[in-house]
Amino acid sequence: MTTSIVAIAQPPWGMTTPTTAQTIITVILTTVVAAFVVAALRDWKRCGSPAFLLMLIGGYVCSFNEATVDVLGHCFFPNDGVLGYTAFGRGVPVWVILAYIVFFGGLSYVMAAAFKNGAARGTMWSGIAIFGVLNVVLEMPMPGAGLYVYYGYQPFAVGGFPLSWLVINSVGSLFGAVVMVRLSWFFTGARQLLLVLVPFATYMSSWVLAMPHFAITNTDLPAGARMAAAALSMALGVIAIDTLIRIGTGQWRLLPPASSPIIENDRYASEFAQPSAAPENTPESVYIA
């Protein structure tokens, strides 16, 4: 197979930003982020842990993934808008950065709190459904308003929004929540600061599942091959979501039970197999409300 760069879809470089639509979405997301920040500060005062606030900062850090994933997934924002940064020749608007803070910072923390409070598998799937609805509500009007576009052939697109992105985004946000709650023993003391890197790392990790779709998108293969690749990525994403939910709820353990011969013969593993104590309400401990 020979792939021609000319044959690969190119972004609409001459596309311009609709000022009114950009202002509206920026104001809406600024309001939501401000509400999350207020909630995070109250949470810090109440339980003595800045974990919520650190995850919001992590959502901002995560936004530096956007330019790369835009190139891979053929998403384009006009370069004449109010941009937060530019990389790889792609501009990333301020409102997109705010959306990252909401979806990969705030909502990841909310899901982590649900896991911590004993949410069941079905409840978490309902939460993922709500996440998906919010994602669709935010994204579907945008291409129509001219704020951005998914260019080239995009399989399973509804209203200009490819549903494969719904799965990719859900995996990234959920993965951050699972890491936060299942590795809470690690994020203590000064190591709490590492929470700002969790959303970036977990969202980028979710791209592994999207690689069949990304790889075929950046070729000149026919539509049937692109649809098959997108379907594979979506199927892998759904499996990953269910797996992460089972791990987050404790239904599946990352280590064998404490009675396992493997654990009994490994003094390091045995320490982590023991039930964890209730978190202390101190600034040195990560506490998820």
N, C-alpha and C positions, 0 to 999 in steps of 0.2 A: 504494500500500500504506500502510495506517495501522497503526502499531504502538501498542498500549496498554501502558503500564507495568504495569497490573494483570495483563495477559495474560502478561507475562514471568515465568518461574518465580522464586519468591522463596526465599531460604535458610531452612532450619528454625531460626529464631532461638532456639527453646526447647531445642535439642539440648544435651546435657551431655557432659562429658568422662569417659570411663571411667578412673579413677585408676590401676588396675593396668596396663592396656595402655599408658597414657602413661608410667608409670615404666619399664616394660620397654624400650620403644623408645628412651627417652631414655638409659638406661644403655648399650644396645647401640651407639647412635650416638656417645655420648661416648667409648666405648672405641675405636671406629674412628677418630674424630678425633684422639684422643690418640696412637694408633699413627702416623697420618699426620704429626703434629707432630714426634714423635721421629724419624721417617724424614727429615723436612725438615731438622731440625737437624743430623743426621748428614750429609746431603747437602751442606749449607752448609759444614760443617767439612771435608768431603772435597774438594769442588771449588771452594770459595771463592765460591759464588754463593748468594744467598738466594732465588733464583727460586721454588723449591718452596714455601718458607714464604710468600712474597708471594702466590702463587696460592691458598694456603689462606686467607689473609686476604681475597683477592679473592672466594673462595666465600662468605665471611661478608657482604661488601659486596653480593654478588649476591642474597642473601636478601631485600634490601629491594625486590626486584621482586615478591615473592610476593603481597602484598595486592592489587596491581593485576591480576596475572594471575588471581587468584581471582575477582575481580569479572568479568573478561572471560570466563573459562572456566567459571563457575558451580561453584566449589569452595568449601566452607565448613568452617571449623574452629570448634568450640564456643568461645565467649568466656570460659568459666569455667576453662579449663585454665591451665597454666603458660606464660604468653605472653612472647615476646621483645619484641614491640612490637605496636601496633595502628595501622592506617591505613585510611582509607576505610570505617570502621566494621567492619573485619575484623581479627580477632586472628590473629597468627602465632605458633604455639607454639615453644618453645625447641628441641624435637626437629626441627622443620622447618628451622630455621636450621642445626643440626648436619648435616642431610642435604644442605643446599646446600654446606657446606664439603667434604663428601665427594664429591659428584657434580660440582659445577662448579668446585671447586678442586683436590682431590686427583686425581680421575680424569682431569681435563683435563691435568694435568701428566704423568700416566702415559702418556696418549696422545701428548702432545708428545714425550716421551722415546722412545716407539716410533717415531715419525716420524724423529726425529734419528738413531736407530740403524739406519735403513734398512728399516723394516717395509714389506712389500709391500701392494698394494691388498687382496688377499684376506685377509691377516693383519689388516688394520685393520677390514675388514668383520666378521671373527670377533670382534675387540675390541668393535665396536659391538653385536654380538649378545650378548656377555657383559654389556655395559653394560645392554642391554635386559632381560636375565634378572634382573640385580641390581635394576633399577628395578621390575620386576614383582614380584619376591620381597618387596621392601620395601613396595610400594604395595597389592598386591591384598588382603592380610589386613587392612589398615587400615580401609577402609570397613565391613567386617564386624565389626570390633572396636568400631566407633563412634567412632574417633578423628577422622574427618572424613567428608564425603560430597560426591559430585558430584551436585548436585541438578538437577531438571528432566530433560528428555529429552536423553540423552547417546548419540550414535551409537557403534556398535562397542564397547560397554562389555562387559567380561568380569569377572565377579565384582565389579561396581561400579566397575571401573577402565576409563575410556575409552582405547582403544589409541592414539588420536590424540595423547595426552600422551606416550606412549612415543617417538613420532617427534619431537615438539617438544623434549623434554628431551635427546634424543640429538643433535639438531642444535646446540643451545646449548652442550653440553659439548664436542663435536667442534670447533666453530667456535673456541672458546677455545684449543684445542690447536693448531689450524692457525695462528692469529694469533701465538701464542707462538713457534712454531718458524720460521715463514716471515718474521717480522719480528724475529727475534732480533738482527739487526744494529742495530735501533733501540733495543731494550731494553738499553742499556749504560749504565754509570756511574749517575748520578742518575736517569736515565730508567727504570731498573729498577723504581722505585717505582710507575710507571704500570701495572705488572702487576696491581696490586690493583683496577684498574678494568676489566681485560679480561673477566673472567667476567660482570660486570654488563652490559657493553656487548654482548657476543656473545650472551648469552641473550636480552636484550631484542630484539636484531636478529633472532633466530629467530622472533619473533612475527610478522614480516612474512609468513612462510609460513603461520602459523596464522590470519591475519586472515579468510580466508573462513569458517573454522569459528567464530571468535569473533564475527564480524559477524552471522551467521545465528543463532547461539545467543542473542543478545540481541535477538531479534525474536519475533513470535508466528507465524512461518511454520510450515507443517506438517512432520511428521517426515521426509518424503521430501526436502525441501529441505535440512534440517539434515544428513541423511546424505550428500547429494551434496556439501555444503560441507566436511564433515569428510573425505570421501574425497579431495577436491581438495587440502586442506591436507596430508593424509598423503602423497599422490603427490608434491607439491612438496617435502615434507620428505625423501622417499627420494632424489629427484633431487639435492637439496642435499647430502645425506650423501655420495653418490657423488662429486659435484663436489669437495667439501671434501677427501675422501680422496685424490683424484687430485692436488689442489694440495698437500696435505700431504706426499705421497710424492714430489713433484717430477715426476710424470707429466705434469701440466699446469703451465705456467709462467705467472706473472702478467705477465711481460714477454717479448717475442719473443727468439729466440736472439741472441747477441752479433753474429752475422754479418748480422743483418737490417739493411737500409738504414735502417729507422726508428731502430734503436739507433745505427748508425754516425754518423748525422747529429744525434744528441742526446747531448751529452757527459754530461748528468746521468743519463739512462737507461743509458748505457753503463757507468757506474760500478756500477750495481746489477745489470747483466746478467752481470758477471764472476763466476766461481765464488768463493764466499766462503772465506776462510781458516779453518783449524781454530780453534775458540774457545780463547782463552788462559785458563789456569787462574788467573785473578786476580779479586779482588773487584769489579773494574770491569766485568767481562763477564758476560752471562747465559750460563750453561753448563747445558745440560740433560743430565743423566746418561744 
